Amino acid sequence: MVTEFDDGKERGALRTIGEVSQALGIKPHVLRYWEQQFPMLQPLKRSGGRRYYRAGDIALVERIDRLVNREGYTLKGALAALKGTEASPKPESPPQNARTSDLPADVLPRLKAIREKLASALSV
């Protein structure tokens, strides 16, 4: 997804950190922090330290935002994904369709006993 800017500039024009922040809904301090965490994110820096983002930088920020804020990656995991190693992919989620046959044999009777104890304690 490449963000379209409605600022009258050409598509490949340099954008300031404020313009990128506003267009993507990411605060400038977060963009500066991501520059420290993701070495491949290197916007141009001009006099006075002003940052200018190229189209490629903006596309990278969008990927980082998608990985971290939508897909649930940690910063370390997102960095690995961007480098292509996927060493720490998405956070692990519990199995969606755990079957009772996958559980140890003594677990079901113990769970039923716990449920009965709770039911009797709550009905008092």
C-alpha positions as CSV (number, residue, x, y, z in Angstrom):
1,M,0.0,0.0,0.0
2,V,1.5,3.3,-1.1
3,T,0.0,6.3,0.5
4,E,-1.2,9.0,-1.9
5,F,-0.3,12.5,-0.8
6,D,-2.7,15.3,-1.6
7,D,-0.2,18.1,-1.2
8,G,0.3,19.1,-4.8
9,K,3.8,17.6,-5.0
10,E,4.9,15.1,-7.5
11,R,4.5,11.4,-6.6
12,G,8.2,10.9,-6.1
13,A,8.9,14.2,-4.3
14,L,10.7,14.4,-1.0
15,R,8.4,14.7,2.0
16,T,9.2,16.1,5.5
17,I,8.7,14.1,8.6
18,G,5.6,16.1,9.4
19,E,4.0,15.4,6.0
20,V,4.8,11.7,6.4
21,S,3.5,11.7,10.0
22,Q,0.3,13.3,9.1
23,A,-0.4,11.2,6.0
24,L,0.3,7.9,7.7
25,G,-1.0,8.8,11.2
26,I,2.3,8.0,12.9
27,K,3.7,10.5,15.3
28,P,7.1,12.1,14.3
29,H,8.8,10.8,17.5
30,V,7.8,7.2,16.5
31,L,9.3,7.7,13.0
32,R,12.6,8.9,14.6
33,Y,12.6,6.0,17.0
34,W,12.0,3.6,14.1
35,E,15.1,5.1,12.3
36,Q,17.1,3.9,15.3
37,Q,15.5,0.4,15.4
38,F,15.5,-0.2,11.6
39,P,18.9,0.6,10.1
40,M,17.5,0.3,6.5
41,L,15.2,3.3,7.3
42,Q,17.5,6.3,6.4
43,P,15.7,9.4,5.2
44,L,17.8,12.1,3.8
45,K,19.0,14.6,6.5
46,R,19.7,18.1,5.4
47,S,21.0,21.1,7.3
48,G,19.7,21.5,10.8
49,G,18.9,17.8,10.9
50,R,15.7,18.1,8.8
51,R,14.5,14.7,7.5
52,Y,13.2,14.2,4.0
53,Y,11.6,10.9,3.2
54,R,11.9,9.5,-0.3
55,A,9.1,7.3,-1.8
56,G,11.1,4.2,-0.8
57,D,11.4,5.4,2.8
58,I,7.7,6.0,2.9
59,A,7.0,2.5,1.6
60,L,9.3,1.0,4.2
61,V,7.6,3.0,7.0
62,E,4.3,1.6,5.8
63,R,5.6,-1.9,5.9
64,I,7.0,-1.4,9.4
65,D,3.7,0.0,10.5
66,R,1.8,-2.9,9.0
67,L,4.1,-5.5,10.7
68,V,4.1,-3.8,14.1
69,N,0.7,-2.3,14.4
70,R,-1.5,-4.6,12.4
71,E,0.1,-8.0,12.3
72,G,1.4,-7.9,15.9
73,Y,5.2,-8.3,15.3
74,T,7.6,-7.1,17.9
75,L,10.2,-4.6,16.6
76,K,12.8,-7.4,16.7
77,G,10.5,-9.7,14.7
78,A,9.6,-6.9,12.2
79,L,13.3,-6.3,11.7
80,A,13.9,-10.0,11.0
81,A,10.9,-10.1,8.7
82,L,12.2,-7.1,6.8
83,K,15.7,-8.6,6.5
84,G,14.0,-11.8,5.2
85,T,15.1,-14.1,8.0
86,E,11.8,-14.3,9.9
87,A,13.8,-15.3,13.0
88,S,11.0,-14.0,15.2
89,P,7.8,-14.0,13.2
90,K,4.4,-13.2,14.4
91,P,3.7,-13.8,18.1
92,E,2.5,-17.3,18.8
93,S,-1.2,-17.7,19.2
94,P,-3.0,-20.5,20.9
95,P,-4.2,-23.3,18.7
96,Q,-7.6,-22.5,17.2
97,N,-9.0,-26.1,17.1
98,A,-7.6,-28.0,20.0
99,R,-9.2,-31.4,20.2
100,T,-9.9,-33.1,23.5
101,S,-8.2,-36.2,22.0
102,D,-4.9,-34.2,22.0
103,L,-5.1,-33.7,25.8
104,P,-3.5,-36.2,28.3
105,A,-6.0,-38.8,29.5
106,D,-6.2,-37.5,33.1
107,V,-6.9,-33.9,32.2
108,L,-10.6,-34.2,31.4
109,P,-11.6,-35.9,34.7
110,R,-9.6,-33.3,36.6
111,L,-11.3,-30.4,34.7
112,K,-14.8,-31.9,35.3
113,A,-14.0,-32.2,39.1
114,I,-12.9,-28.6,39.2
115,R,-16.0,-27.5,37.4
116,E,-18.2,-29.4,39.8
117,K,-16.4,-27.9,42.8
118,L,-16.9,-24.4,41.4
119,A,-20.6,-25.0,40.6
120,S,-21.2,-26.3,44.1
121,A,-19.3,-23.4,45.7
122,L,-21.2,-20.8,43.6
123,S,-24.6,-22.3,44.5
124,V,-24.0,-21.9,48.2
